[in-house]
Amino acid sequence: MQTTFTEEQLRDPGIRRANEILRSCVHCGFCTATCPTYQVLGDELDSPRGRIYQIKDMLENERVPDAKTVMHIDRCLSCLACMTTCPSGVHYMHLVDHAREYIEENYSRRWDDRALRWLLSKILPFPGRFRLALLAARLGRPLKALMPDERLRAMLDMAPSRIPPASPNDRPQVFPPEGERRMRVALMTGCAQKVLNTDINDATIRLLTRHGCEVVVARGAGCCGALTHHMGKTGESHATAARNIRAWAAEMDGQGLDAIVINTSGCGTTVKDYGYMFRNEPLADDAARVSAIAKDISEVMIDLGLKAPGDAAPLRVAYHAACSLQHGQQIKTFPKDLLKAAGFEVVEPRDSHLCCGSAGTYNLMQPAISAELKARKVGTLEATEPQVIAAGNIGCMMQIGSASDVPIVHTAELLDWATGGPKPGALQ
C-alpha cells in the first residue's frame, strides 16, 4: 500500500510504525475470510482491509476522526485472526492500537459513551472495585428492563450468580516446589479473573509446584493493562503495565525467574508486547526482559512435561481456542497436546478460528455483535457433544458459560485434576 506521510509526520514513532504496517498491506483481502465482524455484518468497512484504509486516511491527513470511522474501528474485536491469515505479515494489532489511541486523543465521544468507558476503566482492572460492582449488578438485575442502554443491560447480565471469596493464594508470597526445584516462575494473578473464578490460579499453582516449580506471586504486580490499552487510554494502561514490569524485574534481579506464567491468554498477548509498548520509554530494557520470558501456562507445561495421568475421568473435552492464544500468541497445539496426554478425548468445533465475541470489554461495549458471535460459537461447541468445554481465557469462559449448560473449565484445571489435583468445581 502506498503511503504519503510527510518527513515531519514520520518523526513520530507511532506514525513511523503505522507507516511500516500500512506499506506491508497488499490489499489481497484474505483477511476478510476470517474476520468475525465481516462475517456477521458483511460490510467491507468492518473488515481488516476496510479498517486499514480508514486508519490510513485518518492518520495521513491528521484529521479529526468522524463518527463513522470511529464506529467501524470500535466494532473491531482485536481477535487478530487477520494476522494469522495475512500472507504479507501485516501487524494489524499495532496499527489498530495506535488508531484507538489517536481516536481517544482527538475524538469527542457522546457523554454516555465517555461515561461508560470511564466506568469500565476505573472498575475492571481493580479487583476490590470489581467485586463490589458485581455485587451491585446482582442487586440491580430486577431493574434490568428499565435500563435504556443495551450496554448497561449487558453489564447486569455479566454478573455471575455466585461470586467466590478472594483466594489467599493471590496474595504476594512464594509457593515451594514439590521435590527438586526445576524452575522458578512468577505467576500473574491478574485482576478480573481472580474475582470471577479463583479456581484457575489455585489450580495453576498446584500444577506448577507439582511439576517442580517454585511459584512467586510478586508484590506490586496486578492488571496487565490490556483493558485500558484497547480503549486507547495509553496513559492508564502504561501506568498499570509499568507496575508489573517493576515488580517482575525486581524478582529477576533478585533470586531470578525462568518464566512469567500467565493463565489468561488476553493478558499474555499484552505482556508479551510490553517490549514494544515501552520501546521509547525509560523502562524499555526491563519491559523487553519481561516480554522475553512471559509464557502461557501451556508453554511452560510443554517444557516441563506432564506427569503420568492420575484418576481423572477420560472425559470428552471440546477445546475452545481463545483468539488471544491462537492468533495473538500463535499457540495452537500445546493445550490440545497436553489435554490428550492427560488422558482426555479432545474435540474441536467447526470454525475454531472465529471469535466467541468476548474480547475484553467488547461484549459490554458491542453487545449485539457479541451476542451473535456467542450464539455461533456455542452452537459449534455443543455440536461436538462434549462433556466439558476447556478454554485458556477467563473472558471466553464467561462468555460461553453464559449461554451453554455444558460445564466450562480452564485447561489448567483439567491438567491439575489429571495429575493429582482435585476435581474442578464446575464438574462437581
C-alpha positions in Angstrom: 0.0 0.0 0.0 1.4 3.4 -1.0 1.5 6.0 1.8 2.1 9.8 1.7 3.2 10.6 5.3 5.5 13.7 5.4 9.0 13.6 6.9 7.7 15.6 9.8 4.9 13.1 10.5 7.4 10.2 10.3 9.4 11.7 13.2 6.7 10.4 15.5 7.5 6.8 16.4 3.8 5.8 16.3 3.3 7.2 12.8 6.6 5.6 11.7 5.4 2.2 12.8 2.0 2.7 11.3 3.6 3.6 8.0 5.6 0.4 8.1 2.5 -1.7 8.7 0.4 0.1 6.1 3.1 -0.3 3.4 3.2 -4.0 4.0 -0.5 -4.4 3.1 -1.2 -5.6 -0.5 -5.0 -5.2 -0.5 -5.4 -9.0 -1.1 -8.5 -9.4 1.1 -7.6 -12.7 2.6 -8.3 -11.2 6.0 -12.0 -10.7 5.1 -12.5 -14.5 5.1 -11.6 -14.9 8.8 -12.8 -11.6 10.2 -15.7 -12.2 12.6 -17.3 -8.8 12.2 -17.2 -9.0 8.4 -18.8 -12.5 8.7 -21.6 -11.0 10.8 -22.1 -7.6 9.2 -20.9 -8.1 5.6 -19.6 -4.6 5.4 -16.2 -4.0 3.8 -15.6 -1.2 6.3 -16.0 -3.8 9.1 -13.2 -5.9 7.7 -9.5 -5.5 8.5 -8.8 -4.3 5.0 -11.6 -1.7 5.3 -10.4 -0.5 8.7 -6.8 -0.3 7.4 -8.0 2.1 4.6 -9.9 4.2 7.2 -6.9 4.4 9.6 -4.6 5.3 6.7 -6.8 8.2 5.7 -7.3 9.4 9.2 -3.6 9.3 10.1 -2.2 10.7 6.9 -4.5 13.6 6.8 -4.2 14.2 10.6 -8.0 14.7 10.5 -10.3 14.7 13.5 -11.9 11.2 13.5 -15.5 11.2 12.3 -18.3 9.2 13.9 -18.4 6.7 11.0 -14.7 5.8 11.2 -14.9 5.5 15.0 -17.9 3.2 14.7 -16.1 0.8 12.4 -12.9 0.8 14.5 -14.9 0.3 17.7 -16.5 -2.7 16.1 -13.1 -4.4 15.8 -12.7 -7.2 18.3 -8.9 -7.2 18.1 -9.2 -11.0 17.7 -6.2 -10.9 15.4 -7.5 -13.7 13.1 -6.5 -11.4 10.3 -2.8 -11.6 11.4 -2.9 -15.4 11.2 -4.4 -15.2 7.8 -2.4 -12.4 6.3 0.3 -13.7 3.8 2.1 -10.3 3.9 2.6 -10.3 7.7 0.6 -7.1 8.3 0.9 -6.3 12.0 -2.7 -5.2 12.4 -2.6 -5.3 16.2 -0.1 -2.4 16.5 -1.9 -0.4 13.8 -5.4 -0.6 15.4 -4.0 0.0 18.8 -2.4 3.2 17.5 -5.6 4.2 15.8 -7.5 3.8 19.1 -5.0 5.9 20.9 -5.4 8.6 18.2 -9.2 8.4 18.5 -9.0 8.7 22.2 -6.9 11.9 21.9 -8.8 13.5 19.1 -12.4 12.4 19.1 -15.1 13.7 21.4 -17.5 10.8 22.2 -21.1 11.2 23.3 -21.3 11.8 27.1 -22.8 8.4 27.8 -20.1 6.6 25.8 -17.4 8.5 27.6 -19.1 7.8 31.0 -19.3 4.1 30.2 -15.7 3.8 29.1 -14.5 5.7 32.2 -16.6 3.5 34.4 -15.1 0.3 32.9 -11.6 1.6 33.1 -12.0 2.5 36.8 -13.6 -0.7 37.8 -12.5 -3.8 35.9 -8.7 -3.5 36.5 -9.2 -3.2 40.2 -10.3 -6.4 41.9 -11.8 -4.8 45.0 -13.9 -2.3 43.0 -14.9 -5.0 40.5 -16.1 -7.3 43.3 -18.3 -4.5 44.7 -19.6 -3.7 41.2 -20.6 -7.4 40.6 -22.5 -7.4 43.9 -24.3 -4.2 42.9 -25.1 -5.7 39.5 -26.7 -8.7 41.1 -28.9 -6.4 43.2 -29.8 -4.4 40.1 -30.9 -7.3 37.9 -34.6 -6.9 38.8 -34.4 -3.4 37.3 -32.8 -4.6 34.0 -35.9 -4.0 31.9 -35.8 -0.3 32.9 -32.2 0.2 31.6 -32.4 2.4 28.5 -28.9 1.3 27.2 -28.3 -2.3 26.0 -24.8 -2.0 27.2 -26.0 -1.4 30.8 -28.2 -4.5 30.4 -25.2 -6.5 29.2 -23.3 -5.5 32.3 -26.1 -6.7 34.6 -26.1 -10.0 32.6 -22.4 -10.4 33.1 -22.6 -10.7 36.9 -22.3 -14.4 37.9 -24.9 -15.9 40.3 -22.1 -16.7 42.7 -19.0 -14.6 43.4 -16.3 -16.6 45.2 -14.5 -15.3 48.2 -11.0 -14.0 47.4 -8.3 -16.7 47.4 -5.4 -16.3 49.9 -3.2 -17.7 47.1 -3.5 -14.5 45.2 -1.6 -12.5 47.8 2.2 -11.8 47.4 4.0 -14.9 48.5 6.2 -17.9 47.4 5.0 -21.4 46.9 7.7 -24.1 47.3 8.1 -26.8 44.7 7.3 -30.5 45.4 10.6 -32.3 45.2 13.6 -30.8 43.5 13.2 -27.3 42.1 13.2 -27.3 38.3 12.1 -23.7 37.6 11.4 -20.5 39.5 8.5 -18.7 38.0 6.2 -15.7 38.7 2.5 -16.2 38.3 0.5 -13.3 37.1 -2.7 -13.4 39.1 -4.4 -10.7 37.1 -7.4 -8.6 38.0 -10.9 -9.7 36.8 -10.0 -13.4 36.8 -9.2 -13.6 40.5 -12.6 -12.1 41.2 -14.7 -14.1 38.8 -13.0 -17.5 39.2 -10.5 -18.2 42.0 -10.2 -21.9 41.0 -7.9 -21.1 38.0 -5.0 -19.5 39.8 -5.3 -22.1 42.6 -5.2 -25.0 40.1 -2.3 -23.3 38.2 -0.2 -23.0 41.4 -0.8 -26.7 42.3 0.0 -27.8 38.8 3.3 -25.9 38.7 4.5 -26.8 42.2 3.6 -30.5 41.5 5.9 -30.3 38.5 8.9 -28.8 40.3 8.3 -25.1 40.1 8.8 -22.5 42.8 6.0 -20.1 42.2 6.2 -16.5 43.1 3.3 -14.1 43.4 5.3 -10.8 43.1 4.4 -7.9 45.3 3.1 -4.9 43.2 2.0 -7.0 40.2 -1.6 -6.8 39.1 -3.7 -6.0 36.0 -1.7 -6.3 32.7 -3.2 -3.1 31.3 -5.0 -4.7 28.3 -8.5 -3.4 29.1 -7.5 0.2 29.0 -4.9 -0.3 26.3 -7.6 -1.5 23.9 -9.7 1.6 24.8 -6.8 3.8 23.6 -6.2 5.0 27.2 -2.4 4.7 26.9 -1.5 6.7 30.0 -3.6 4.4 32.2 -2.5 1.2 30.5 1.2 2.1 30.7 0.9 3.0 34.3 -0.6 -0.4 35.1 1.9 -2.2 33.0 4.8 -0.3 34.5 3.9 -1.7 37.9 4.1 -5.2 36.6 7.4 -4.6 34.9 9.0 -3.2 38.0 7.6 -6.0 40.2 8.9 -8.8 37.9 12.2 -7.1 37.1 12.8 -6.9 40.8 12.3 -10.7 41.1 14.5 -11.2 38.0 17.3 -9.1 39.6 16.8 -10.9 43.0 16.5 -14.6 43.0 15.8 -14.8 39.3 12.9 -16.0 37.2 12.8 -18.7 34.5 9.4 -17.6 33.3 6.5 -15.3 34.0 3.5 -17.6 33.8 0.2 -16.3 32.5 -3.1 -18.3 32.5 -5.3 -15.6 30.9 -4.3 -15.5 27.3 -5.7 -12.0 26.7 -3.2 -10.8 29.3 -0.5 -12.9 27.8 -0.7 -11.3 24.4 -0.3 -7.9 26.1 2.5 -8.8 28.4 4.4 -10.3 25.5 4.1 -6.9 23.8 5.4 -4.9 26.7 8.8 -4.6 24.9 7.1 -2.9 22.0 4.8 -0.8 24.1 7.7 0.6 26.2 10.3 0.8 23.4 10.7 4.5 23.6 10.3 4.9 27.4 12.8 4.6 30.3 11.5 1.1 31.2 12.4 -0.2 27.7 15.1 -2.6 28.8 13.1 -4.1 31.7 10.0 -4.3 29.6 11.9 -6.2 26.9 13.3 -8.6 29.6 9.8 -9.2 30.9 8.3 -9.9 27.5 11.1 -12.3 26.7 10.2 -14.7 29.5 6.4 -14.2 29.5 4.8 -17.6 28.7 1.3 -19.1 28.6 0.8 -21.9 31.1 0.6 -24.3 28.2 4.1 -23.3 27.0 5.5 -23.9 30.5 3.8 -27.3 30.9 5.1 -28.4 27.5 8.6 -27.5 28.6 8.2 -29.3 31.9 6.5 -32.4 30.6 3.2 -33.6 32.1 3.3 -36.2 34.9 1.6 -39.5 34.3 -2.2 -39.2 34.3 -3.9 -39.9 37.6 -7.5 -40.7 38.4 -9.3 -38.1 36.2 -12.2 -39.4 34.2 -11.5 -39.8 30.5 -14.0 -37.1 29.5 -14.8 -35.8 26.0 -13.4 -32.3 26.0 -14.3 -29.6 23.4 -11.3 -27.3 23.2 -12.1 -23.7 22.6 -9.1 -21.8 21.2 -9.1 -18.3 22.6 -8.2 -15.8 19.9 -5.6 -14.2 22.1 -3.9 -17.6 22.3 -4.2 -18.9 18.8 -3.9 -15.6 16.9 -2.3 -13.2 19.4 0.4 -15.7 20.6 0.3 -18.2 17.8 -0.1 -21.1 20.3 -2.3 -23.6 18.6 -1.5 -27.2 19.6 0.0 -27.1 23.1 -3.2 -27.0 25.1 -4.7 -29.8 23.0 -1.5 -31.9 23.2 -1.5 -31.5 27.0 -5.1 -32.5 27.3 -4.6 -35.6 25.2 -1.5 -36.5 27.2 -3.6 -36.2 30.3 -6.0 -38.8 29.0 -8.9 -36.7 27.7 -10.6 -37.1 24.4 -10.2 -33.8 22.7 -12.6 -32.5 20.0 -12.7 -29.1 18.2 -15.6 -27.2 16.9 -16.2 -26.1 13.4 -14.7 -22.6 12.6 -12.5 -22.8 15.6 -10.6 -19.8 14.3 -13.6 -17.4 14.8 -14.0 -15.3 18.0 -16.6 -16.1 20.7 -17.4 -12.4 21.0 -16.0 -11.8 24.5 -12.8 -9.8 23.5 -12.1 -8.0 26.8 -14.9 -5.4 27.2 -16.3 -6.0 23.7 -19.3 -8.0 25.0 -20.2 -5.0 27.1 -19.5 -2.3 24.5 -20.9 -4.1 21.4 -23.5 -6.5 22.9 -25.5 -7.1 19.7 -22.5 -8.3 17.6 -21.1 -10.1 20.6 -24.3 -12.0 21.2 -24.4 -13.1 17.5 -20.8 -14.4 17.8 -21.5 -16.1 21.1 -24.5 -18.0 19.7 -22.4 -19.2 16.7 -19.6 -20.3 19.0 -21.8 -22.1 21.5 -23.6 -23.8 18.7 -20.5 -25.2 17.1 -19.1 -26.3 20.5 -22.2 -28.1 21.6 -22.4 -29.8 18.2 -19.3 -31.8 19.2 -21.4 -33.3 22.1 -18.8 -32.6 24.8 -18.9 -33.5 28.4 -16.9 -30.4 29.3 -15.5 -27.3 27.4 -12.0 -26.2 28.1 -10.5 -22.8 27.4 -7.5 -20.7 28.4 -9.0 -17.3 28.9 -11.5 -16.2 31.6 -13.3 -13.8 29.2 -14.1 -16.7 26.8 -15.2 -18.9 29.7 -17.6 -16.3 31.0 -19.0 -15.6 27.5 -19.5 -19.2 26.5 -20.6 -20.3 30.0 -23.4 -17.7 29.9 -25.1 -19.5 27.0 -24.3 -23.2 27.5 -25.3 -25.8 30.0 -22.1 -27.7 29.3 -19.6 -27.1 32.1 -16.6 -24.9 31.1 -13.3 -25.0 32.9 -9.8 -23.7 32.4 -7.3 -26.1 30.7 -5.1 -25.8 33.8 -7.9 -27.1 36.0 -8.2 -30.2 33.9 -4.4 -30.8 33.9 -4.3 -30.2 37.6 -7.0 -32.8 38.1 -5.4 -35.3 35.8 -2.1 -35.1 37.6 -3.3 -35.5 41.2 -5.3 -32.3 42.0 -9.0 -32.0 43.0 -11.8 -32.4 40.5 -12.7 -28.9 39.0 -15.5 -27.2 40.9 -17.6 -26.8 37.7 -17.6 -30.6 37.3 -18.7 -31.4 40.9 
